[in-house]
């Protein structure tokens, strides 16, 4: 790769690895997400991320 390629290159640091945790949820909360099908864990993570972002914006 020549100089032209590197001219506009941007250094992107590696993302940190997710932390594995054991989390106890109320059965109704877990059922709500699980009934929506595959990807329920990811959806729970997305809700937590949105909460963190909202709290940081205060």
CHARMM-style PDB file with segment names, atoms N, HN, CA, C and O in Angstrom:
ATOM      1  N   UNK     1       0.841  -1.163   0.000  1.00  0.00      PROA
ATOM      2  CA  UNK     1       0.000   0.000   0.000  1.00  0.00      PROA
ATOM      3  C   UNK     1       0.897   1.240   0.000  1.00  0.00      PROA
ATOM      4  O   UNK     1       1.865   1.346   0.753  1.00  0.00      PROA
ATOM      5  N   UNK     2       0.538   2.136  -0.850  1.00  0.00      PROA
ATOM      6  HN  UNK     2      -0.248   2.050  -1.462  1.00  0.00      PROA
ATOM      7  CA  UNK     2       1.360   3.322  -1.007  1.00  0.00      PROA
ATOM      8  C   UNK     2       1.044   4.430  -0.013  1.00  0.00      PROA
ATOM      9  O   UNK     2       0.174   4.304   0.849  1.00  0.00      PROA
ATOM     10  N   UNK     3       1.788   5.521  -0.171  1.00  0.00      PROA
ATOM     11  HN  UNK     3       2.495   5.624  -0.871  1.00  0.00      PROA
ATOM     12  CA  UNK     3       1.630   6.677   0.712  1.00  0.00      PROA
ATOM     13  C   UNK     3       0.213   7.252   0.660  1.00  0.00      PROA
ATOM     14  O   UNK     3      -0.319   7.691   1.679  1.00  0.00      PROA
ATOM     15  N   UNK     4      -0.384   7.247  -0.510  1.00  0.00      PROA
ATOM     16  HN  UNK     4       0.049   6.890  -1.338  1.00  0.00      PROA
ATOM     17  CA  UNK     4      -1.729   7.807  -0.683  1.00  0.00      PROA
ATOM     18  C   UNK     4      -2.757   7.081   0.192  1.00  0.00      PROA
ATOM     19  O   UNK     4      -3.662   7.702   0.749  1.00  0.00      PROA
ATOM     20  N   UNK     5      -2.606   5.778   0.301  1.00  0.00      PROA
ATOM     21  HN  UNK     5      -1.871   5.274  -0.152  1.00  0.00      PROA
ATOM     22  CA  UNK     5      -3.510   4.996   1.145  1.00  0.00      PROA
ATOM     23  C   UNK     5      -3.413   5.457   2.600  1.00  0.00      PROA
ATOM     24  O   UNK     5      -4.437   5.671   3.248  1.00  0.00      PROA
ATOM     25  N   UNK     6      -2.212   5.608   3.109  1.00  0.00      PROA
ATOM     26  HN  UNK     6      -1.380   5.433   2.582  1.00  0.00      PROA
ATOM     27  CA  UNK     6      -1.986   5.931   4.507  1.00  0.00      PROA
ATOM     28  C   UNK     6      -2.247   7.410   4.824  1.00  0.00      PROA
ATOM     29  O   UNK     6      -2.378   7.787   5.988  1.00  0.00      PROA
ATOM     30  N   UNK     7      -2.318   8.219   3.805  1.00  0.00      PROA
ATOM     31  HN  UNK     7      -2.211   7.913   2.859  1.00  0.00      PROA
ATOM     32  CA  UNK     7      -2.498   9.665   3.981  1.00  0.00      PROA
ATOM     33  C   UNK     7      -3.764   9.988   4.781  1.00  0.00      PROA
ATOM     34  O   UNK     7      -3.756  10.904   5.604  1.00  0.00      PROA
ATOM     35  N   UNK     8      -4.838   9.250   4.549  1.00  0.00      PROA
ATOM     36  HN  UNK     8      -4.845   8.506   3.881  1.00  0.00      PROA
ATOM     37  CA  UNK     8      -6.108   9.515   5.223  1.00  0.00      PROA
ATOM     38  C   UNK     8      -6.489   8.423   6.230  1.00  0.00      PROA
ATOM     39  O   UNK     8      -7.633   8.343   6.677  1.00  0.00      PROA
ATOM     40  N   UNK     9      -5.521   7.598   6.570  1.00  0.00      PROA
ATOM     41  HN  UNK     9      -4.591   7.663   6.207  1.00  0.00      PROA
ATOM     42  CA  UNK     9      -5.793   6.517   7.520  1.00  0.00      PROA
ATOM     43  C   UNK     9      -6.069   7.090   8.910  1.00  0.00      PROA
ATOM     44  O   UNK     9      -5.503   8.112   9.297  1.00  0.00      PROA
ATOM     45  N   UNK    10      -6.935   6.425   9.640  1.00  0.00      PROA
ATOM     46  HN  UNK    10      -7.395   5.595   9.326  1.00  0.00      PROA
ATOM     47  CA  UNK    10      -7.277   6.840  10.997  1.00  0.00      PROA
ATOM     48  C   UNK    10      -7.008   5.668  11.926  1.00  0.00      PROA
ATOM     49  O   UNK    10      -7.443   4.546  11.666  1.00  0.00      PROA
ATOM     50  N   UNK    11      -6.298   5.929  12.999  1.00  0.00      PROA
ATOM     51  HN  UNK    11      -5.945   6.840  13.211  1.00  0.00      PROA
ATOM     52  CA  UNK    11      -6.013   4.903  13.988  1.00  0.00      PROA
ATOM     53  C   UNK    11      -7.276   4.658  14.819  1.00  0.00      PROA
ATOM     54  O   UNK    11      -7.840   5.583  15.403  1.00  0.00      PROA
ATOM     55  N   UNK    12      -7.702   3.410  14.858  1.00  0.00      PROA
ATOM     56  HN  UNK    12      -7.243   2.658  14.383  1.00  0.00      PROA
ATOM     57  CA  UNK    12      -8.892   3.032  15.630  1.00  0.00      PROA
ATOM     58  C   UNK    12      -8.440   2.061  16.711  1.00  0.00      PROA
ATOM     59  O   UNK    12      -8.044   0.934  16.411  1.00  0.00      PROA
ATOM     60  N   UNK    13      -8.497   2.494  17.970  1.00  0.00      PROA
ATOM     61  HN  UNK    13      -8.819   3.409  18.213  1.00  0.00      PROA
ATOM     62  CA  UNK    13      -8.059   1.602  19.048  1.00  0.00      PROA
ATOM     63  C   UNK    13      -8.997   0.402  19.166  1.00  0.00      PROA
ATOM     64  O   UNK    13     -10.186   0.514  18.868  1.00  0.00      PROA
ATOM     65  N   UNK    14      -8.475  -0.737  19.595  1.00  0.00      PROA
ATOM     66  HN  UNK    14      -7.509  -0.828  19.837  1.00  0.00      PROA
ATOM     67  CA  UNK    14      -9.328  -1.925  19.738  1.00  0.00      PROA
ATOM     68  C   UNK    14     -10.372  -1.705  20.823  1.00  0.00      PROA
ATOM     69  O   UNK    14     -10.129  -1.036  21.828  1.00  0.00      PROA
ATOM     70  N   UNK    15     -11.551  -2.293  20.585  1.00  0.00      PROA
ATOM     71  HN  UNK    15     -11.749  -2.835  19.769  1.00  0.00      PROA
ATOM     72  CA  UNK    15     -12.609  -2.219  21.594  1.00  0.00      PROA
ATOM     73  C   UNK    15     -12.263  -3.158  22.738  1.00  0.00      PROA
ATOM     74  O   UNK    15     -11.659  -4.211  22.534  1.00  0.00      PROA
ATOM     75  N   UNK    16     -12.648  -2.767  23.925  1.00  0.00      PROA
ATOM     76  HN  UNK    16     -13.138  -1.912  24.091  1.00  0.00      PROA
ATOM     77  CA  UNK    16     -12.396  -3.652  25.055  1.00  0.00      PROA
ATOM     78  C   UNK    16     -13.350  -4.841  24.995  1.00  0.00      PROA
ATOM     79  O   UNK    16     -14.442  -4.753  24.433  1.00  0.00      PROA
ATOM     80  N   UNK    17     -12.930  -5.921  25.568  1.00  0.00      PROA
ATOM     81  HN  UNK    17     -12.043  -5.992  26.025  1.00  0.00      PROA
ATOM     82  CA  UNK    17     -13.753  -7.130  25.592  1.00  0.00      PROA
ATOM     83  C   UNK    17     -14.898  -6.948  26.578  1.00  0.00      PROA
ATOM     84  O   UNK    17     -14.725  -6.311  27.617  1.00  0.00      PROA
ATOM     85  N   UNK    18     -16.062  -7.499  26.265  1.00  0.00      PROA
ATOM     86  HN  UNK    18     -16.203  -8.017  25.422  1.00  0.00      PROA
ATOM     87  CA  UNK    18     -17.176  -7.402  27.210  1.00  0.00      PROA
ATOM     88  C   UNK    18     -16.856  -8.144  28.506  1.00  0.00      PROA
ATOM     89  O   UNK    18     -16.079  -9.098  28.512  1.00  0.00      PROA
ATOM     90  N   UNK    19     -17.452  -7.703  29.575  1.00  0.00      PROA
ATOM     91  HN  UNK    19     -18.083  -6.928  29.570  1.00  0.00      PROA
ATOM     92  CA  UNK    19     -17.290  -8.344  30.872  1.00  0.00      PROA
ATOM     93  C   UNK    19     -18.430  -9.339  31.065  1.00  0.00      PROA
ATOM     94  O   UNK    19     -19.602  -9.004  30.893  1.00  0.00      PROA
ATOM     95  N   UNK    20     -18.070 -10.546  31.417  1.00  0.00      PROA
ATOM     96  HN  UNK    20     -17.118 -10.818  31.556  1.00  0.00      PROA
ATOM     97  CA  UNK    20     -19.077 -11.575  31.667  1.00  0.00      PROA
ATOM     98  C   UNK    20     -19.545 -11.458  33.114  1.00  0.00      PROA
ATOM     99  O   UNK    20     -18.731 -11.396  34.035  1.00  0.00      PROA
ATOM    100  N   UNK    21     -20.865 -11.429  33.304  1.00  0.00      PROA
ATOM    101  HN  UNK    21     -21.526 -11.479  32.555  1.00  0.00      PROA
ATOM    102  CA  UNK    21     -21.417 -11.320  34.659  1.00  0.00      PROA
ATOM    103  C   UNK    21     -22.551 -12.325  34.830  1.00  0.00      PROA
ATOM    104  O   UNK    21     -23.159 -12.780  33.861  1.00  0.00      PROA
ATOM    105  N   UNK    22     -22.812 -12.651  36.068  1.00  0.00      PROA
ATOM    106  HN  UNK    22     -22.319 -12.281  36.855  1.00  0.00      PROA
ATOM    107  CA  UNK    22     -23.981 -13.464  36.413  1.00  0.00      PROA
ATOM    108  C   UNK    22     -25.019 -12.482  36.927  1.00  0.00      PROA
ATOM    109  O   UNK    22     -24.773 -11.772  37.903  1.00  0.00      PROA
ATOM    110  N   UNK    23     -26.169 -12.436  36.283  1.00  0.00      PROA
ATOM    111  HN  UNK    23     -26.369 -13.012  35.490  1.00  0.00      PROA
ATOM    112  CA  UNK    23     -27.185 -11.449  36.608  1.00  0.00      PROA
ATOM    113  C   UNK    23     -28.505 -12.136  36.910  1.00  0.00      PROA
ATOM    114  O   UNK    23     -29.000 -12.923  36.103  1.00  0.00      PROA
ATOM    115  N   UNK    24     -29.065 -11.845  38.050  1.00  0.00      PROA
ATOM    116  HN  UNK    24     -28.663 -11.206  38.705  1.00  0.00      PROA
ATOM    117  CA  UNK    24     -30.379 -12.389  38.393  1.00  0.00      PROA
ATOM    118  C   UNK    24     -31.431 -11.375  37.980  1.00  0.00      PROA
ATOM    119  O   UNK    24     -31.359 -10.203  38.352  1.00  0.00      PROA
ATOM    120  N   UNK    25     -32.415 -11.837  37.204  1.00  0.00      PROA
ATOM    121  HN  UNK    25     -32.473 -12.789  36.902  1.00  0.00      PROA
ATOM    122  CA  UNK    25     -33.508 -10.993  36.746  1.00  0.00      PROA
ATOM    123  C   UNK    25     -34.823 -11.532  37.253  1.00  0.00      PROA
ATOM    124  O   UNK    25     -34.969 -12.731  37.492  1.00  0.00      PROA
ATOM    125  N   UNK    26     -35.784 -10.634  37.417  1.00  0.00      PROA
ATOM    126  HN  UNK    26     -35.666  -9.660  37.224  1.00  0.00      PROA
ATOM    127  CA  UNK    26     -37.134 -11.092  37.740  1.00  0.00      PROA
ATOM    128  C   UNK    26     -37.633 -11.916  36.554  1.00  0.00      PROA
ATOM    129  O   UNK    26     -37.367 -11.570  35.403  1.00  0.00      PROA
ATOM    130  N   UNK    27     -38.348 -12.998  36.827  1.00  0.00      PROA
ATOM    131  HN  UNK    27     -38.564 -13.280  37.762  1.00  0.00      PROA
ATOM    132  CA  UNK    27     -38.829 -13.862  35.737  1.00  0.00      PROA
ATOM    133  C   UNK    27     -39.636 -13.114  34.681  1.00  0.00      PROA
ATOM    134  O   UNK    27     -39.515 -13.409  33.492  1.00  0.00      PROA
ATOM    135  N   UNK    28     -40.459 -12.148  35.099  1.00  0.00      PROA
ATOM    136  HN  UNK    28     -40.558 -11.909  36.065  1.00  0.00      PROA
ATOM    137  CA  UNK    28     -41.274 -11.418  34.128  1.00  0.00      PROA
ATOM    138  C   UNK    28     -40.434 -10.529  33.221  1.00  0.00      PROA
ATOM    139  O   UNK    28     -40.770 -10.340  32.052  1.00  0.00      PROA
ATOM    140  N   UNK    29     -39.344  -9.984  33.752  1.00  0.00      PROA
ATOM    141  HN  UNK    29     -39.072 -10.138  34.702  1.00  0.00      PROA
ATOM    142  CA  UNK    29     -38.451  -9.159  32.934  1.00  0.00      PROA
ATOM    143  C   UNK    29     -37.770 -10.033  31.883  1.00  0.00      PROA
ATOM    144  O   UNK    29     -37.733  -9.680  30.704  1.00  0.00      PROA
ATOM    145  N   UNK    30     -37.236 -11.166  32.313  1.00  0.00      PROA
ATOM    146  HN  UNK    30     -37.266 -11.453  33.270  1.00  0.00      PROA
ATOM    147  CA  UNK    30     -36.569 -12.064  31.370  1.00  0.00      PROA
ATOM    148  C   UNK    30     -37.550 -12.575  30.318  1.00  0.00      PROA
ATOM    149  O   UNK    30     -37.219 -12.633  29.133  1.00  0.00      PROA
ATOM    150  N   UNK    31     -38.749 -12.944  30.746  1.00  0.00      PROA
ATOM    151  HN  UNK    31     -39.017 -12.897  31.708  1.00  0.00      PROA
ATOM    152  CA  UNK    31     -39.757 -13.460  29.812  1.00  0.00      PROA
ATOM    153  C   UNK    31     -40.122 -12.412  28.766  1.00  0.00      PROA
ATOM    154  O   UNK    31     -40.313 -12.740  27.595  1.00  0.00      PROA
ATOM    155  N   UNK    32     -40.219 -11.153  29.188  1.00  0.00      PROA
ATOM    156  HN  UNK    32     -40.064 -10.886  30.140  1.00  0.00      PROA
ATOM    157  CA  UNK    32     -40.548 -10.075  28.258  1.00  0.00      PROA
ATOM    158  C   UNK    32     -39.559 -10.032  27.102  1.00  0.00      PROA
ATOM    159  O   UNK    32     -39.963  -9.963  25.941  1.00  0.00      PROA
ATOM    160  N   UNK    33     -38.266 -10.072  27.410  1.00  0.00      PROA
ATOM    161  HN  UNK    33     -37.938 -10.128  28.353  1.00  0.00      PROA
ATOM    162  CA  UNK    33     -37.251 -10.012  26.362  1.00  0.00      PROA
ATOM    163  C   UNK    33     -37.192 -11.310  25.567  1.00  0.00      PROA
ATOM    164  O   UNK    33     -37.078 -11.286  24.342  1.00  0.00      PROA
ATOM    165  N   UNK    34     -37.270 -12.439  26.258  1.00  0.00      PROA
ATOM    166  HN  UNK    34     -37.362 -12.459  27.254  1.00  0.00      PROA
ATOM    167  CA  UNK    34     -37.138 -13.728  25.580  1.00  0.00      PROA
ATOM    168  C   UNK    34     -38.301 -13.992  24.617  1.00  0.00      PROA
ATOM    169  O   UNK    34     -38.105 -14.620  23.576  1.00  0.00      PROA
ATOM    170  N   UNK    35     -39.495 -13.526  24.948  1.00  0.00      PROA
ATOM    171  HN  UNK    35     -39.654 -13.016  25.794  1.00  0.00      PROA
ATOM    172  CA  UNK    35     -40.654 -13.759  24.081  1.00  0.00      PROA
ATOM    173  C   UNK    35     -40.523 -13.048  22.743  1.00  0.00      PROA
ATOM    174  O   UNK    35     -41.249 -13.361  21.799  1.00  0.00      PROA
ATOM    175  N   UNK    36     -39.607 -12.098  22.656  1.00  0.00      PROA
ATOM    176  HN  UNK    36     -39.017 -11.844  23.422  1.00  0.00      PROA
ATOM    177  CA  UNK    36     -39.381 -11.378  21.403  1.00  0.00      PROA
ATOM    178  C   UNK    36     -38.470 -12.156  20.452  1.00  0.00      PROA
ATOM    179  O   UNK    36     -38.230 -11.728  19.323  1.00  0.00      PROA
ATOM    180  N   UNK    37     -37.969 -13.298  20.914  1.00  0.00      PROA
ATOM    181  HN  UNK    37     -38.163 -13.646  21.831  1.00  0.00      PROA
ATOM    182  CA  UNK    37     -37.193 -14.176  20.050  1.00  0.00      PROA
ATOM    183  C   UNK    37     -35.690 -14.019  20.180  1.00  0.00      PROA
ATOM    184  O   UNK    37     -35.177 -13.408  21.117  1.00  0.00      PROA
ATOM    185  N   UNK    38     -35.009 -14.590  19.211  1.00  0.00      PROA
ATOM    186  HN  UNK    38     -35.426 -15.087  18.449  1.00  0.00      PROA
ATOM    187  CA  UNK    38     -33.549 -14.607  19.204  1.00  0.00      PROA
ATOM    188  C   UNK    38     -32.991 -13.196  19.349  1.00  0.00      PROA
ATOM    189  O   UNK    38     -33.513 -12.241  18.774  1.00  0.00      PROA
ATOM    190  N   UNK    39     -31.929 -13.088  20.123  1.00  0.00      PROA
ATOM    191  HN  UNK    39     -31.506 -13.864  20.591  1.00  0.00      PROA
ATOM    192  CA  UNK    39     -31.288 -11.791  20.332  1.00  0.00      PROA
ATOM    193  C   UNK    39     -31.745 -11.095  21.606  1.00  0.00      PROA
ATOM    194  O   UNK    39     -31.492  -9.906  21.796  1.00  0.00      PROA
ATOM    195  N   UNK    40     -32.420 -11.843  22.481  1.00  0.00      PROA
ATOM    196  HN  UNK    40     -32.626 -12.809  22.327  1.00  0.00      PROA
ATOM    197  CA  UNK    40     -32.950 -11.208  23.691  1.00  0.00      PROA
ATOM    198  C   UNK    40     -31.848 -10.674  24.608  1.00  0.00      PROA
ATOM    199  O   UNK    40     -32.037  -9.648  25.262  1.00  0.00      PROA
ATOM    200  N   UNK    41     -30.724 -11.343  24.662  1.00  0.00      PROA
ATOM    201  HN  UNK    41     -30.571 -12.177  24.131  1.00  0.00      PROA
ATOM    202  CA  UNK    41     -29.618 -10.863  25.502  1.00  0.00      PROA
ATOM    203  C   UNK    41     -29.070  -9.547  24.935  1.00  0.00      PROA
ATOM    204  O   UNK    41     -28.778  -8.615  25.684  1.00  0.00      PROA
ATOM    205  N   UNK    42     -28.938  -9.485  23.623  1.00  0.00      PROA
ATOM    206  HN  UNK    42     -29.176 -10.243  23.015  1.00  0.00      PROA
ATOM    207  CA  UNK    42     -28.461  -8.265  22.972  1.00  0.00      PROA
ATOM    208  C   UNK    42     -29.435  -7.115  23.212  1.00  0.00      PROA
ATOM    209  O   UNK    42     -29.009  -5.986  23.457  1.00  0.00      PROA
ATOM    210  N   UNK    43     -30.734  -7.387  23.145  1.00  0.00      PROA
ATOM    211  HN  UNK    43     -31.081  -8.303  22.946  1.00  0.00      PROA
ATOM    212  CA  UNK    43     -31.727  -6.338  23.405  1.00  0.00      PROA
ATOM    213  C   UNK    43     -31.629  -5.835  24.848  1.00  0.00      PROA
ATOM    214  O   UNK    43     -31.758  -4.637  25.097  1.00  0.00      PROA
ATOM    215  N   UNK    44     -31.403  -6.743  25.792  1.00  0.00      PROA
ATOM    216  HN  UNK    44     -31.298  -7.716  25.590  1.00  0.00      PROA
ATOM    217  CA  UNK    44     -31.227  -6.314  27.183  1.00  0.00      PROA
ATOM    218  C   UNK    44     -29.998  -5.415  27.310  1.00  0.00      PROA
ATOM    219  O   UNK    44     -30.038  -4.399  28.004  1.00  0.00      PROA
ATOM    220  N   UNK    45     -28.919  -5.785  26.645  1.00  0.00      PROA
ATOM    221  HN  UNK    45     -28.887  -6.610  26.081  1.00  0.00      PROA
ATOM    222  CA  UNK    45     -27.698  -4.977  26.649  1.00  0.00      PROA
ATOM    223  C   UNK    45     -27.973  -3.596  26.057  1.00  0.00      PROA
ATOM    224  O   UNK    45     -27.491  -2.590  26.578  1.00  0.00      PROA
ATOM    225  N   UNK    46     -28.744  -3.544  24.975  1.00  0.00      PROA
ATOM    226  HN  UNK    46     -29.135  -4.361  24.551  1.00  0.00      PROA
ATOM    227  CA  UNK    46     -29.070  -2.269  24.336  1.00  0.00      PROA
ATOM    228  C   UNK    46     -29.865  -1.353  25.268  1.00  0.00      PROA
ATOM    229  O   UNK    46     -29.647  -0.142  25.293  1.00  0.00      PROA
ATOM    230  N   UNK    47     -30.784  -1.940  26.030  1.00  0.00      PROA
ATOM    231  HN  UNK    47     -30.960  -2.924  26.010  1.00  0.00      PROA
ATOM    232  CA  UNK    47     -31.564  -1.151  26.994  1.00  0.00      PROA
ATOM    233  C   UNK    47     -30.648  -0.591  28.075  1.00  0.00      PROA
ATOM    234  O   UNK    47     -30.775   0.573  28.455  1.00  0.00      PROA
ATOM    235  N   UNK    48     -29.730  -1.411  28.570  1.00  0.00      PROA
ATOM    236  HN  UNK    48     -29.627  -2.356  28.261  1.00  0.00      PROA
ATOM    237  CA  UNK    48     -28.792  -0.936  29.591  1.00  0.00      PROA
ATOM    238  C   UNK    48     -27.885   0.167  29.053  1.00  0.00      PROA
ATOM    239  O   UNK    48     -27.609   1.141  29.755  1.00  0.00      PROA
ATOM    240  N   UNK    49     -27.421   0.022  27.817  1.00  0.00      PROA
ATOM    241  HN  UNK    49     -27.645  -0.769  27.247  1.00  0.00      PROA
ATOM    242  CA  UNK    49     -26.588   1.068  27.206  1.00  0.00      PROA
ATOM    243  C   UNK    49     -27.349   2.372  27.078  1.00  0.00      PROA
ATOM    244  O   UNK    49     -26.799   3.441  27.343  1.00  0.00      PROA
ATOM    245  N   UNK    50     -28.617   2.295  26.671  1.00  0.00      PROA
ATOM    246  HN  UNK    50     -29.064   1.427  26.455  1.00  0.00      PROA
ATOM    247  CA  UNK    50     -29.443   3.498  26.529  1.00  0.00      PROA
ATOM    248  C   UNK    50     -29.636   4.178  27.886  1.00  0.00      PROA
ATOM    249  O   UNK    50     -29.618   5.405  27.978  1.00  0.00      PROA
ATOM    250  N   UNK    51     -29.818   3.385  28.924  1.00  0.00      PROA
ATOM    251  HN  UNK    51     -29.833   2.388  28.849  1.00  0.00      PROA
ATOM    252  CA  UNK    51     -29.968   3.939  30.271  1.00  0.00      PROA
ATOM    253  C   UNK    51     -28.695   4.679  30.701  1.00  0.00      PROA
ATOM    254  O   UNK    51     -28.760   5.793  31.220  1.00  0.00      PROA
ATOM    255  N   UNK    52     -27.551   4.049  30.479  1.00  0.00      PROA
ATOM    256  HN  UNK    52     -27.498   3.144  30.057  1.00  0.00      PROA
ATOM    257  CA  UNK    52     -26.275   4.669  30.842  1.00  0.00      PROA
ATOM    258  C   UNK    52     -26.102   5.979  30.093  1.00  0.00      PROA
ATOM    259  O   UNK    52     -25.724   6.990  30.685  1.00  0.00      PROA
ATOM    260  N   UNK    53     -26.375   5.966  28.806  1.00  0.00      PROA
ATOM    261  HN  UNK    53     -26.682   5.145  28.325  1.00  0.00      PROA
ATOM    262  CA  UNK    53     -26.234   7.178  27.980  1.00  0.00      PROA
ATOM    263  C   UNK    53     -27.153   8.280  28.476  1.00  0.00      PROA
ATOM    264  O   UNK    53     -26.741   9.438  28.531  1.00  0.00      PROA
ATOM    265  N   UNK    54     -28.391   7.952  28.841  1.00  0.00      PROA
ATOM    266  HN  UNK    54     -28.726   7.011  28.797  1.00  0.00      PROA
ATOM    267  CA  UNK    54     -29.341   8.938  29.343  1.00  0.00      PROA
ATOM    268  C   UNK    54     -28.874   9.517  30.677  1.00  0.00      PROA
ATOM    269  O   UNK    54     -29.015  10.716  30.921  1.00  0.00      PROA
ATOM    270  N   UNK    55     -28.319   8.663  31.540  1.00  0.00      PROA
ATOM    271  HN  UNK    55     -28.204   7.690  31.342  1.00  0.00      PROA
ATOM    272  CA  UNK    55     -27.845   9.126  32.840  1.00  0.00      PROA
ATOM    273  C   UNK    55     -26.620  10.027  32.713  1.00  0.00      PROA
ATOM    274  O   UNK    55     -26.457  10.974  33.483  1.00  0.00      PROA
ATOM    275  N   UNK    56     -25.767   9.731  31.748  1.00  0.00      PROA
ATOM    276  HN  UNK    56     -25.900   8.962  31.123  1.00  0.00      PROA
ATOM    277  CA  UNK    56     -24.561  10.537  31.545  1.00  0.00      PROA
ATOM    278  C   UNK    56     -24.897  11.906  30.950  1.00  0.00      PROA
ATOM    279  O   UNK    56     -24.120  12.852  31.086  1.00  0.00      PROA
ATOM    280  N   UNK    57     -26.048  12.010  30.295  1.00  0.00      PROA
ATOM    281  HN  UNK    57     -26.679  11.242  30.185  1.00  0.00      PROA
ATOM    282  CA  UNK    57     -26.449  13.271  29.678  1.00  0.00      PROA
ATOM    283  C   UNK    57     -27.100  14.239  30.639  1.00  0.00      PROA
ATOM    284  O   UNK    57     -27.474  15.339  30.234  1.00  0.00      PROA
ATOM    285  N   UNK    58     -27.245  13.873  31.883  1.00  0.00      PROA
ATOM    286  HN  UNK    58     -26.941  12.979  32.212  1.00  0.00      PROA
ATOM    287  CA  UNK    58     -27.902  14.737  32.880  1.00  0.00      PROA
ATOM    288  C   UNK    58     -27.075  15.942  33.193  1.00  0.00      PROA
ATOM    289  OT1 UNK    58     -27.477  16.772  34.009  1.00  0.00      PROA
TER     290      UNK     58
END
